[in-house]
């Protein structure tokens, strides 16, 4: 099944406010709120609507973890995020530990090397919350103090999970993170993957 027509239709719908575009924006916005909770943020504050975020170029969601790290989600005003937008956002961010930019087409080719505290995701990647799908197993980042037990397996023996994997993007996993995958099966136990 070819999903390209679906993604093109979705991207086209997102460029229009009202009608189907309004529905898509609200679905993506709801997934963003769920993503904050799935990433471990407890204090989630809705600052404005996605429409206002696009119009005013300001974050629409602010989330805080127990360790006081702050996470902002902002809907980009342009279909593609370029270096000018990245520089403006980076200069305006003061207390921010991480910013997620949501756009219709992602970043331009010049945005390949993003600052560590900024990431880009598309509407199509957030339209359906894949992490809460019944066939996607629960992924948990292994804490640093538990690394010694897992590192005994040797890095080259741990299977890889690409940082571009949809679940890795959704959870904001960084290269080098070790993930425990909880499978719901009678005959299998937890699996480990290293993000590369």
N, CA and C atoms as an extended XYZ file, in Angstrom:
588
Properties=species:S:1:pos:R:3:atomname:S:1:resname:S:1:resid:I:1 pbc="F F F"
N         0.848       -1.185        0.000 N   UNK     1
C         0.000        0.000        0.000 CA  UNK     1
C         0.884        1.236        0.000 C   UNK     1
N         0.665        2.111       -0.948 N   UNK     2
C         1.470        3.315       -1.088 CA  UNK     2
C         0.825        4.446       -0.285 C   UNK     2
N         1.564        4.953        0.707 N   UNK     3
C         1.026        6.014        1.555 CA  UNK     3
C         1.370        7.415        1.048 C   UNK     3
N         2.143        7.518       -0.029 N   UNK     4
C         2.552        8.820       -0.530 CA  UNK     4
C         1.361        9.726       -0.856 C   UNK     4
N         0.321        9.242       -1.547 N   UNK     5
C        -0.829       10.135       -1.801 CA  UNK     5
C        -1.472       10.643       -0.513 C   UNK     5
N        -1.538        9.780        0.507 N   UNK     6
C        -2.106       10.199        1.786 CA  UNK     6
C        -1.289       11.333        2.397 C   UNK     6
N         0.046       11.190        2.410 N   UNK     7
C         0.895       12.218        2.995 CA  UNK     7
C         0.850       13.519        2.198 C   UNK     7
N         0.748       13.416        0.865 N   UNK     8
C         0.629       14.627        0.052 CA  UNK     8
C        -0.690       15.338        0.345 C   UNK     8
N        -1.762       14.574        0.452 N   UNK     9
C        -3.074       15.147        0.774 CA  UNK     9
C        -3.051       15.793        2.154 C   UNK     9
N        -2.413       15.107        3.099 N   UNK    10
C        -2.310       15.620        4.462 CA  UNK    10
C        -1.518       16.925        4.487 C   UNK    10
N        -0.380       16.953        3.793 N   UNK    11
C         0.435       18.165        3.744 CA  UNK    11
C        -0.331       19.303        3.093 C   UNK    11
N        -1.063       19.002        2.024 N   UNK    12
C        -1.850       20.025        1.339 CA  UNK    12
C        -2.958       20.557        2.253 C   UNK    12
N        -3.587       19.657        3.004 N   UNK    13
C        -4.669       20.064        3.900 CA  UNK    13
C        -4.146       20.940        5.031 C   UNK    13
N        -2.923       20.674        5.491 N   UNK    14
C        -2.373       21.427        6.610 CA  UNK    14
C        -2.031       22.858        6.235 C   UNK    14
N        -1.841       23.127        4.953 N   UNK    15
C        -1.501       24.485        4.552 CA  UNK    15
C        -2.717       25.404        4.585 C   UNK    15
N        -3.909       24.829        4.668 N   UNK    16
C        -5.132       25.618        4.710 CA  UNK    16
C        -5.721       25.563        6.117 C   UNK    16
N        -5.995       26.722        6.661 N   UNK    17
C        -6.669       26.766        7.952 CA  UNK    17
C        -8.166       26.720        7.678 C   UNK    17
N        -8.854       25.859        8.376 N   UNK    18
C       -10.284       25.693        8.156 CA  UNK    18
C       -10.542       24.373        7.445 C   UNK    18
N       -11.706       23.787        7.678 N   UNK    19
C       -12.072       22.536        7.025 CA  UNK    19
C       -11.197       21.384        7.476 C   UNK    19
N       -10.690       20.626        6.520 N   UNK    20
C        -9.852       19.477        6.815 CA  UNK    20
C        -8.550       19.902        7.497 C   UNK    20
N        -8.004       21.043        7.102 N   UNK    21
C        -6.777       21.537        7.720 CA  UNK    21
C        -6.946       21.776        9.207 C   UNK    21
N        -8.094       22.273        9.598 N   UNK    22
C        -8.408       22.503       11.009 CA  UNK    22
C        -8.435       21.182       11.777 C   UNK    22
N        -9.048       20.162       11.181 N   UNK    23
C        -9.112       18.833       11.790 CA  UNK    23
C        -7.711       18.250       11.958 C   UNK    23
N        -6.886       18.377       10.928 N   UNK    24
C        -5.517       17.845       10.974 CA  UNK    24
C        -4.726       18.549       12.068 C   UNK    24
N        -4.828       19.863       12.129 N   UNK    25
C        -4.097       20.615       13.158 CA  UNK    25
C        -4.493       20.169       14.565 C   UNK    25
N        -5.768       19.961       14.794 N   UNK    26
C        -6.205       19.559       16.127 CA  UNK    26
C        -5.774       18.132       16.465 C   UNK    26
N        -5.752       17.233       15.465 N   UNK    27
C        -5.258       15.868       15.687 CA  UNK    27
C        -3.775       15.896       16.046 C   UNK    27
N        -3.003       16.677       15.294 N   UNK    28
C        -1.566       16.791       15.543 CA  UNK    28
C        -1.326       17.429       16.909 C   UNK    28
N        -2.100       18.437       17.242 N   UNK    29
C        -1.985       19.116       18.533 CA  UNK    29
C        -2.253       18.146       19.683 C   UNK    29
N        -3.292       17.312       19.546 N   UNK    30
C        -3.611       16.323       20.576 CA  UNK    30
C        -2.480       15.309       20.719 C   UNK    30
N        -1.903       14.874       19.606 N   UNK    31
C        -0.777       13.942       19.662 CA  UNK    31
C         0.427       14.592       20.336 C   UNK    31
N         0.630       15.886       20.123 N   UNK    32
C         1.738       16.602       20.777 CA  UNK    32
C         1.568       16.589       22.294 C   UNK    32
N         0.361       16.789       22.762 N   UNK    33
C         0.103       16.753       24.209 CA  UNK    33
C         0.355       15.354       24.752 C   UNK    33
N        -0.111       14.331       24.034 N   UNK    34
C         0.144       12.950       24.446 CA  UNK    34
C         1.639       12.636       24.428 C   UNK    34
N         2.362       13.187       23.450 N   UNK    35
C         3.804       12.961       23.343 CA  UNK    35
C         4.527       13.534       24.561 C   UNK    35
N         4.110       14.685       25.022 N   UNK    36
C         4.728       15.265       26.222 CA  UNK    36
C         4.577       14.319       27.408 C   UNK    36
N         3.387       13.768       27.586 N   UNK    37
C         3.153       12.834       28.688 CA  UNK    37
C         3.979       11.562       28.500 C   UNK    37
N         4.067       11.055       27.270 N   UNK    38
C         4.832        9.838       27.003 CA  UNK    38
C         6.332       10.045       27.184 C   UNK    38
N         6.794       11.271       27.031 N   UNK    39
C         8.221       11.573       27.230 CA  UNK    39
C         8.553       11.820       28.703 C   UNK    39
N         7.564       11.799       29.563 N   UNK    40
C         7.805       11.933       30.996 CA  UNK    40
C         7.603       13.331       31.546 C   UNK    40
N         6.995       14.212       30.779 N   UNK    41
C         6.715       15.563       31.269 CA  UNK    41
C         5.411       15.539       32.044 C   UNK    41
N         5.426       16.119       33.235 N   UNK    42
C         4.250       16.060       34.096 CA  UNK    42
C         3.426       17.346       34.047 C   UNK    42
N         4.076       18.483       34.026 N   UNK    43
C         3.373       19.763       34.021 CA  UNK    43
C         3.253       20.246       32.581 C   UNK    43
N         2.119       19.967       31.938 N   UNK    44
C         1.897       20.315       30.534 CA  UNK    44
C         0.934       21.489       30.478 C   UNK    44
N         1.401       22.580       29.885 N   UNK    45
C         0.611       23.803       29.823 CA  UNK    45
C         0.345       24.162       28.369 C   UNK    45
N        -0.923       24.356       28.047 N   UNK    46
C        -1.298       24.760       26.697 CA  UNK    46
C        -1.283       26.287       26.641 C   UNK    46
N        -0.317       26.842       25.913 N   UNK    47
C        -0.131       28.295       25.867 CA  UNK    47
C        -1.075       28.977       24.881 C   UNK    47
N        -1.314       28.335       23.748 N   UNK    48
C        -2.211       28.890       22.737 CA  UNK    48
C        -2.640       27.770       21.801 C   UNK    48
N        -3.481       28.097       20.842 N   UNK    49
C        -3.920       27.103       19.864 CA  UNK    49
C        -2.845       26.949       18.790 C   UNK    49
N        -2.887       25.862       18.024 N   UNK    50
C        -1.908       25.727       16.941 CA  UNK    50
C        -2.047       26.830       15.895 C   UNK    50
N        -3.253       27.290       15.658 N   UNK    51
C        -3.457       28.370       14.696 CA  UNK    51
C        -2.737       29.641       15.149 C   UNK    51
N        -2.841       29.966       16.442 N   UNK    52
C        -2.148       31.144       16.977 CA  UNK    52
C        -0.645       30.942       16.951 C   UNK    52
N        -0.192       29.712       17.173 N   UNK    53
C         1.237       29.414       17.127 CA  UNK    53
C         1.785       29.655       15.724 C   UNK    53
N         1.026       29.259       14.710 N   UNK    54
C         1.444       29.469       13.321 CA  UNK    54
C         1.441       30.962       12.998 C   UNK    54
N         0.380       31.643       13.392 N   UNK    55
C         0.233       33.067       13.072 CA  UNK    55
C         1.269       33.941       13.773 C   UNK    55
N         1.539       33.657       15.063 N   UNK    56
C         2.415       34.519       15.863 CA  UNK    56
C         3.834       33.991       16.029 C   UNK    56
N         4.126       32.835       15.464 N   UNK    57
C         5.451       32.202       15.590 CA  UNK    57
C         5.882       32.084       17.046 C   UNK    57
N         5.003       31.501       17.846 N   UNK    58
C         5.310       31.315       19.259 CA  UNK    58
C         4.928       29.897       19.679 C   UNK    58
N         5.545       29.383       20.739 N   UNK    59
C         5.218       28.023       21.184 CA  UNK    59
C         3.768       27.915       21.644 C   UNK    59
N         3.180       26.734       21.416 N   UNK    60
C         1.795       26.538       21.843 CA  UNK    60
C         1.698       25.584       23.028 C   UNK    60
N         2.747       24.809       23.298 N   UNK    61
C         2.745       23.889       24.436 CA  UNK    61
C         4.057       24.040       25.192 C   UNK    61
N         3.956       24.104       26.513 N   UNK    62
C         5.126       24.146       27.392 CA  UNK    62
C         4.969       23.009       28.391 C   UNK    62
N         6.012       22.187       28.488 N   UNK    63
C         5.957       21.044       29.408 CA  UNK    63
C         7.217       21.042       30.266 C   UNK    63
N         7.059       20.632       31.528 N   UNK    64
C         8.175       20.615       32.478 CA  UNK    64
C         8.247       19.236       33.124 C   UNK    64
N         9.472       18.720       33.234 N   UNK    65
C         9.700       17.440       33.915 CA  UNK    65
C         9.977       17.693       35.379 C   UNK    65
N        10.093       16.596       36.128 N   UNK    66
C        10.421       16.686       37.555 CA  UNK    66
C        11.810       17.289       37.778 C   UNK    66
N        12.736       17.099       36.820 N   UNK    67
C        14.084       17.655       36.948 CA  UNK    67
C        14.157       19.098       36.442 C   UNK    67
N        12.992       19.730       36.230 N   UNK    68
C        12.851       21.122       35.785 CA  UNK    68
C        13.333       21.369       34.363 C   UNK    68
N        13.506       20.326       33.545 N   UNK    69
C        13.830       20.554       32.140 CA  UNK    69
C        12.549       20.972       31.422 C   UNK    69
N        12.692       21.944       30.541 N   UNK    70
C        11.547       22.552       29.866 CA  UNK    70
C        11.525       22.116       28.407 C   UNK    70
N        10.331       21.867       27.891 N   UNK    71
C        10.131       21.397       26.527 CA  UNK    71
C         9.027       22.236       25.895 C   UNK    71
N         9.333       22.862       24.755 N   UNK    72
C         8.348       23.668       24.040 CA  UNK    72
C         8.017       23.003       22.713 C   UNK    72
N         6.764       23.104       22.305 N   UNK    73
C         6.343       22.661       20.979 CA  UNK    73
C         5.786       23.874       20.258 C   UNK    73
N         6.301       24.089       19.044 N   UNK    74
C         5.885       25.237       18.253 CA  UNK    74
C         5.542       24.790       16.842 C   UNK    74
N         4.424       25.261       16.318 N   UNK    75
C         4.036       24.989       14.942 CA  UNK    75
C         4.683       26.046       14.052 C   UNK    75
N         5.387       25.589       13.040 N   UNK    76
C         6.129       26.510       12.162 CA  UNK    76
C         5.174       27.243       11.223 C   UNK    76
N         5.461       28.534       10.958 N   UNK    77
C         4.584       29.313       10.078 CA  UNK    77
C         4.786       29.007        8.600 C   UNK    77
N         5.901       28.389        8.247 N   UNK    78
C         6.197       28.087        6.846 CA  UNK    78
C         6.206       26.577        6.635 C   UNK    78
N         5.918       26.121        5.416 N   UNK    79
C         5.883       24.668        5.175 CA  UNK    79
C         7.213       23.968        5.460 C   UNK    79
N         8.317       24.607        5.125 N   UNK    80
C         9.640       24.048        5.396 CA  UNK    80
C        10.376       24.957        6.374 C   UNK    80
N        11.042       24.347        7.326 N   UNK    81
C        11.813       25.120        8.304 CA  UNK    81
C        13.194       25.372        7.720 C   UNK    81
N        13.574       26.645        7.679 N   UNK    82
C        14.877       26.989        7.126 CA  UNK    82
C        15.805       27.493        8.219 C   UNK    82
N        17.032       27.810        7.838 N   UNK    83
C        18.049       28.228        8.797 CA  UNK    83
C        17.655       29.537        9.478 C   UNK    83
N        16.999       30.434        8.752 N   UNK    84
C        16.575       31.714        9.333 CA  UNK    84
C        15.630       31.478       10.512 C   UNK    84
N        14.680       30.573       10.355 N   UNK    85
C        13.739       30.256       11.440 CA  UNK    85
C        14.485       29.644       12.618 C   UNK    85
N        15.404       28.729       12.324 N   UNK    86
C        16.182       28.094       13.402 CA  UNK    86
C        16.993       29.112       14.194 C   UNK    86
N        17.646       30.030       13.495 N   UNK    87
C        18.451       31.050       14.184 CA  UNK    87
C        17.588       31.955       15.053 C   UNK    87
N        16.420       32.337       14.533 N   UNK    88
C        15.524       33.191       15.314 CA  UNK    88
C        15.056       32.472       16.574 C   UNK    88
N        14.660       31.234       16.443 N   UNK    89
C        14.177       30.467       17.595 CA  UNK    89
C        15.297       30.248       18.599 C   UNK    89
N        16.501       29.959       18.095 N   UNK    90
C        17.631       29.733       18.993 CA  UNK    90
C        17.996       31.009       19.750 C   UNK    90
N        17.899       32.166       19.103 N   UNK    91
C        18.233       33.419       19.781 CA  UNK    91
C        17.180       33.806       20.818 C   UNK    91
N        15.926       33.412       20.587 N   UNK    92
C        14.849       33.750       21.516 CA  UNK    92
C        14.769       32.805       22.705 C   UNK    92
N        15.315       31.607       22.578 N   UNK    93
C        15.188       30.623       23.661 CA  UNK    93
C        16.185       30.928       24.766 C   UNK    93
N        15.687       31.048       25.985 N   UNK    94
C        16.537       31.351       27.130 CA  UNK    94
C        16.553       30.169       28.096 C   UNK    94
N        15.411       29.850       28.691 N   UNK    95
C        15.342       28.784       29.684 CA  UNK    95
C        15.105       27.423       29.056 C   UNK    95
N        14.937       27.399       27.765 N   UNK    96
C        14.503       26.188       27.093 CA  UNK    96
C        15.595       25.137       27.052 C   UNK    96
N        15.212       23.910       27.348 N   UNK    97
C        16.146       22.808       27.173 CA  UNK    97
C        15.890       22.092       25.863 C   UNK    97
N        14.664       22.137       25.369 N   UNK    98
C        14.384       21.493       24.089 CA  UNK    98
C        13.178       22.144       23.414 C   UNK    98
N        13.274       22.296       22.088 N   UNK    99
C        12.183       22.848       21.289 CA  UNK    99
C        11.874       21.856       20.177 C   UNK    99
N        10.601       21.550       19.990 N   UNK   100
C        10.160       20.707       18.888 CA  UNK   100
C         9.379       21.582       17.920 C   UNK   100
N         9.831       21.628       16.678 N   UNK   101
C         9.155       22.396       15.642 CA  UNK   101
C         8.331       21.447       14.790 C   UNK   101
N         7.060       21.766       14.616 N   UNK   102
C         6.153       20.946       13.818 CA  UNK   102
C         5.862       21.705       12.533 C   UNK   102
N         6.118       21.054       11.387 N   UNK   103
C         5.863       21.703       10.100 CA  UNK   103
C         5.277       20.708        9.115 C   UNK   103
N         4.817       21.210        7.978 N   UNK   104
C         4.191       20.319        6.999 CA  UNK   104
C         5.217       19.474        6.258 C   UNK   104
N         6.382       20.042        5.935 N   UNK   105
C         7.366       19.328        5.117 CA  UNK   105
C         8.702       19.111        5.806 C   UNK   105
N         8.851       19.435        7.077 N   UNK   106
C        10.124       19.249        7.769 CA  UNK   106
C        11.083       20.395        7.499 C   UNK   106
N        12.368       20.107        7.564 N   UNK   107
C        13.377       21.140        7.376 CA  UNK   107
C        13.979       21.097        5.985 C   UNK   107
N        14.608       22.204        5.607 N   UNK   108
C        15.322       22.245        4.335 CA  UNK   108
C        16.607       21.437        4.462 C   UNK   108
N        17.286       21.244        3.348 N   UNK   109
C        18.516       20.449        3.376 CA  UNK   109
C        19.603       21.127        4.203 C   UNK   109
N        19.522       22.431        4.400 N   UNK   110
C        20.512       23.145        5.203 CA  UNK   110
C        20.296       22.935        6.705 C   UNK   110
N        19.179       22.348        7.073 N   UNK   111
C        18.863       22.113        8.483 CA  UNK   111
C        19.258       20.718        8.944 C   UNK   111
N        20.129       20.068        8.209 N   UNK   112
C        20.530       18.704        8.575 CA  UNK   112
C        21.242       18.670        9.920 C   UNK   112
N        22.051       19.664       10.194 N   UNK   113
C        22.826       19.704       11.439 CA  UNK   113
C        22.152       20.670       12.408 C   UNK   113
N        21.154       20.161       13.100 N   UNK   114
C        20.391       20.968       14.043 CA  UNK   114
C        21.133       21.100       15.363 C   UNK   114
N        20.911       22.198       16.077 N   UNK   115
C        21.415       22.262       17.454 CA  UNK   115
C        20.779       21.147       18.271 C   UNK   115
N        21.450       20.705       19.320 N   UNK   116
C        20.963       19.572       20.100 CA  UNK   116
C        19.617       19.823       20.765 C   UNK   116
N        19.304       21.091       21.035 N   UNK   117
C        18.055       21.363       21.746 CA  UNK   117
C        16.870       21.637       20.821 C   UNK   117
N        17.057       21.494       19.508 N   UNK   118
C        15.970       21.732       18.560 CA  UNK   118
C        15.789       20.492       17.694 C   UNK   118
N        14.533       20.069       17.527 N   UNK   119
C        14.240       18.970       16.609 CA  UNK   119
C        13.025       19.339       15.770 C   UNK   119
N        12.905       18.662       14.623 N   UNK   120
C        11.841       18.956       13.670 CA  UNK   120
C        11.056       17.674       13.414 C   UNK   120
N         9.734       17.813       13.353 N   UNK   121
C         8.869       16.677       13.039 CA  UNK   121
C         7.740       17.193       12.149 C   UNK   121
N         7.191       16.325       11.322 N   UNK   122
C         6.152       16.756       10.379 CA  UNK   122
C         4.760       16.416       10.893 C   UNK   122
N         3.768       17.068       10.299 N   UNK   123
C         2.378       16.795       10.654 CA  UNK   123
C         2.039       15.327       10.392 C   UNK   123
N         2.524       14.799        9.277 N   UNK   124
C         2.214       13.410        8.913 CA  UNK   124
C         2.742       12.428        9.953 C   UNK   124
N         3.872       12.734       10.581 N   UNK   125
C         4.431       11.857       11.599 CA  UNK   125
C         3.639       11.917       12.899 C   UNK   125
N         2.889       12.989       13.105 N   UNK   126
C         2.122       13.151       14.343 CA  UNK   126
C         0.618       12.993       14.155 C   UNK   126
N         0.183       12.806       12.918 N   UNK   127
C        -1.260       12.717       12.662 CA  UNK   127
C        -1.875       11.544       13.412 C   UNK   127
N        -1.169       10.430       13.445 N   UNK   128
C        -1.610        9.258       14.196 CA  UNK   128
C        -0.570        8.994       15.268 C   UNK   128
N        -1.006        8.809       16.492 N   UNK   129
C        -0.086        8.535       17.591 CA  UNK   129
C         0.327        7.062       17.525 C   UNK   129
N         1.464        6.819       16.867 N   UNK   130
C         1.908        5.438       16.676 CA  UNK   130
C         2.311        4.787       17.987 C   UNK   130
N         2.764        5.581       18.941 N   UNK   131
C         3.237        5.018       20.202 CA  UNK   131
C         2.101        4.367       20.994 C   UNK   131
N         0.906        4.848       20.801 N   UNK   132
C        -0.241        4.294       21.527 CA  UNK   132
C        -1.018        3.277       20.705 C   UNK   132
N        -0.431        2.845       19.591 N   UNK   133
C        -1.070        1.812       18.773 CA  UNK   133
C        -0.909        0.463       19.454 C   UNK   133
N        -1.898       -0.403       19.337 N   UNK   134
C        -1.886       -1.679       20.055 CA  UNK   134
C        -0.766       -2.616       19.624 C   UNK   134
N        -0.231       -2.461       18.412 N   UNK   135
C         0.820       -3.356       17.934 CA  UNK   135
C         2.228       -2.812       18.159 C   UNK   135
N         2.350       -1.613       18.682 N   UNK   136
C         3.668       -1.039       18.967 CA  UNK   136
C         3.991       -1.317       20.433 C   UNK   136
N         5.072       -2.077       20.687 N   UNK   137
C         5.412       -2.390       22.082 CA  UNK   137
C         5.892       -1.155       22.833 C   UNK   137
N         5.796       -1.204       24.143 N   UNK   138
C         6.215       -0.081       24.986 CA  UNK   138
C         7.740        0.022       24.975 C   UNK   138
N         8.243        1.220       24.734 N   UNK   139
C         9.667        1.501       24.736 CA  UNK   139
C         9.994        2.344       25.963 C   UNK   139
N        11.047        1.971       26.694 N   UNK   140
C        11.462        2.713       27.877 CA  UNK   140
C        12.954        2.979       27.780 C   UNK   140
N        13.346        4.225       28.012 N   UNK   141
C        14.765        4.558       28.006 CA  UNK   141
C        15.384        4.026       29.285 C   UNK   141
N        16.503        3.329       29.147 N   UNK   142
C        17.205        2.772       30.305 CA  UNK   142
C        17.976        3.900       30.980 C   UNK   142
N        17.847        4.003       32.296 N   UNK   143
C        18.520        5.046       33.063 CA  UNK   143
C        20.032        4.814       33.089 C   UNK   143
N        20.781        5.880       33.269 N   UNK   144
C        22.255        5.814       33.238 CA  UNK   144
C        22.818        4.833       34.259 C   UNK   144
N        22.210        4.741       35.446 N   UNK   145
C        22.741        3.851       36.481 CA  UNK   145
C        22.577        2.377       36.109 C   UNK   145
N        21.675        2.058       35.181 N   UNK   146
C        21.471        0.679       34.755 CA  UNK   146
C        22.327        0.297       33.546 C   UNK   146
N        23.113        1.262       33.016 N   UNK   147
C        23.916        1.006       31.826 CA  UNK   147
C        24.940       -0.099       32.031 C   UNK   147
N        25.548       -0.175       33.220 N   UNK   148
C        26.617       -1.143       33.441 CA  UNK   148
C        26.133       -2.563       33.197 C   UNK   148
N        24.935       -2.862       33.686 N   UNK   149
C        24.365       -4.198       33.510 CA  UNK   149
C        24.181       -4.520       32.028 C   UNK   149
N        23.710       -3.551       31.259 N   UNK   150
C        23.445       -3.783       29.848 CA  UNK   150
C        24.716       -3.683       29.017 C   UNK   150
N        25.617       -2.796       29.396 N   UNK   151
C        26.865       -2.628       28.645 CA  UNK   151
C        27.730       -3.883       28.699 C   UNK   151
N        27.449       -4.763       29.674 N   UNK   152
C        28.172       -6.034       29.722 CA  UNK   152
C        27.922       -6.855       28.460 C   UNK   152
N        26.818       -6.593       27.793 N   UNK   153
C        26.499       -7.316       26.571 CA  UNK   153
C        27.353       -6.870       25.388 C   UNK   153
N        28.136       -5.816       25.587 N   UNK   154
C        28.955       -5.223       24.524 CA  UNK   154
C        28.066       -4.451       23.550 C   UNK   154
N        28.522       -3.268       23.174 N   UNK   155
C        27.755       -2.425       22.260 CA  UNK   155
C        27.483       -3.104       20.927 C   UNK   155
N        28.464       -3.859       20.420 N   UNK   156
C        28.265       -4.446       19.101 CA  UNK   156
C        27.293       -5.624       19.117 C   UNK   156
N        26.939       -6.126       20.299 N   UNK   157
C        25.975       -7.213       20.381 CA  UNK   157
C        24.538       -6.723       20.552 C   UNK   157
N        24.375       -5.469       20.899 N   UNK   158
C        23.026       -4.924       21.074 CA  UNK   158
C        22.510       -4.491       19.705 C   UNK   158
N        21.356       -4.985       19.283 N   UNK   159
C        20.802       -4.552       17.988 CA  UNK   159
C        20.551       -3.049       17.979 C   UNK   159
N        20.540       -2.484       16.814 N   UNK   160
C        20.406       -1.041       16.641 CA  UNK   160
C        18.950       -0.628       16.435 C   UNK   160
N        18.655        0.584       16.861 N   UNK   161
C        17.394        1.249       16.573 CA  UNK   161
C        17.779        2.592       15.971 C   UNK   161
N        17.418        2.824       14.728 N   UNK   162
C        17.811        4.059       14.053 CA  UNK   162
C        17.163        5.268       14.735 C   UNK   162
N        17.896        6.368       14.808 N   UNK   163
C        17.347        7.570       15.431 CA  UNK   163
C        16.232        8.165       14.591 C   UNK   163
N        16.103        7.710       13.336 N   UNK   164
C        15.022        8.171       12.463 CA  UNK   164
C        13.783        7.283       12.566 C   UNK   164
N        13.835        6.241       13.391 N   UNK   165
C        12.684        5.369       13.606 CA  UNK   165
C        11.529        6.215       14.161 C   UNK   165
N        10.299        5.966       13.705 N   UNK   166
C         9.165        6.776       14.180 CA  UNK   166
C         9.020        6.818       15.702 C   UNK   166
N         9.253        5.714       16.381 N   UNK   167
C         9.136        5.712       17.846 CA  UNK   167
C        10.286        6.505       18.462 C   UNK   167
N        11.485        6.405       17.881 N   UNK   168
C        12.623        7.176       18.386 CA  UNK   168
C        12.380        8.676       18.224 C   UNK   168
N        11.804        9.076       17.099 N   UNK   169
C        11.470       10.490       16.902 CA  UNK   169
C        10.391       10.937       17.880 C   UNK   169
N         9.398       10.111       18.058 N   UNK   170
C         8.286       10.441       18.944 CA  UNK   170
C         8.767       10.617       20.383 C   UNK   170
N         9.644        9.734       20.843 N   UNK   171
C        10.131        9.800       22.222 CA  UNK   171
C        11.330       10.729       22.392 C   UNK   171
N        11.867       11.249       21.282 N   UNK   172
C        13.000       12.161       21.363 CA  UNK   172
C        14.278       11.469       21.796 C   UNK   172
N        14.497       10.248       21.339 N   UNK   173
C        15.681        9.493       21.732 CA  UNK   173
C        16.923       10.051       21.050 C   UNK   173
N        18.018       10.035       21.779 N   UNK   174
C        19.291       10.535       21.257 CA  UNK   174
C        20.195        9.360       20.898 C   UNK   174
N        21.153        9.627       20.043 N   UNK   175
C        22.113        8.591       19.661 CA  UNK   175
C        22.883        8.156       20.902 C   UNK   175
N        22.969        6.844       21.095 N   UNK   176
C        23.652        6.291       22.254 CA  UNK   176
C        22.718        5.867       23.372 C   UNK   176
N        21.458        6.299       23.323 N   UNK   177
C        20.487        5.867       24.337 CA  UNK   177
C        20.211        4.376       24.180 C   UNK   177
N        20.021        3.712       25.293 N   UNK   178
C        19.643        2.305       25.271 CA  UNK   178
C        18.173        2.224       25.660 C   UNK   178
N        17.418        1.451       24.867 N   UNK   179
C        15.978        1.371       25.028 CA  UNK   179
C        15.586       -0.064       25.373 C   UNK   179
N        14.712       -0.201       26.348 N   UNK   180
C        14.127       -1.509       26.692 CA  UNK   180
C        12.768       -1.572       25.996 C   UNK   180
N        12.563       -2.641       25.234 N   UNK   181
C        11.302       -2.826       24.516 CA  UNK   181
C        10.541       -3.953       25.203 C   UNK   181
N         9.368       -3.625       25.723 N   UNK   182
C         8.531       -4.582       26.446 CA  UNK   182
C         7.548       -5.211       25.474 C   UNK   182
N         7.750       -6.457       25.145 N   UNK   183
C         6.852       -7.152       24.220 CA  UNK   183
C         5.772       -7.887       25.004 C   UNK   183
N         4.566       -7.815       24.515 N   UNK   184
C         3.447       -8.517       25.140 CA  UNK   184
C         3.300       -9.886       24.500 C   UNK   184
N         4.073      -10.823       24.997 N   UNK   185
C         4.039      -12.171       24.455 CA  UNK   185
C         4.309      -13.157       25.576 C   UNK   185
N         3.769      -14.336       25.452 N   UNK   186
C         3.996      -15.364       26.471 CA  UNK   186
C         5.407      -15.933       26.411 C   UNK   186
N         6.021      -15.930       25.229 N   UNK   187
C         7.299      -16.605       25.038 CA  UNK   187
C         8.487      -15.657       24.940 C   UNK   187
N         8.278      -14.383       25.073 N   UNK   188
C         9.410      -13.465       24.920 CA  UNK   188
C         9.523      -12.549       26.131 C   UNK   188
N        10.709      -12.055       26.315 N   UNK   189
C        10.957      -11.127       27.411 CA  UNK   189
C        11.295       -9.763       26.820 C   UNK   189
N        11.862       -8.908       27.626 N   UNK   190
C        12.234       -7.576       27.159 CA  UNK   190
C        13.453       -7.662       26.238 C   UNK   190
N        13.479       -6.765       25.271 N   UNK   191
C        14.601       -6.662       24.351 CA  UNK   191
C        15.255       -5.308       24.552 C   UNK   191
N        16.540       -5.214       24.198 N   UNK   192
C        17.265       -3.957       24.303 CA  UNK   192
C        17.716       -3.541       22.911 C   UNK   192
N        17.699       -2.237       22.685 N   UNK   193
C        18.205       -1.659       21.428 CA  UNK   193
C        19.033       -0.431       21.800 C   UNK   193
N        20.065       -0.176       21.012 N   UNK   194
C        20.854        1.038       21.190 CA  UNK   194
C        20.553        1.954       20.017 C   UNK   194
N        20.296        3.208       20.287 N   UNK   195
C        19.929        4.169       19.245 CA  UNK   195
C        21.197        4.588       18.518 C   UNK   195
N        21.158        4.449       17.193 N   UNK   196
C        22.325        4.836       16.377 CA  UNK   196
C        21.887        5.641       15.185 C   UNK   196
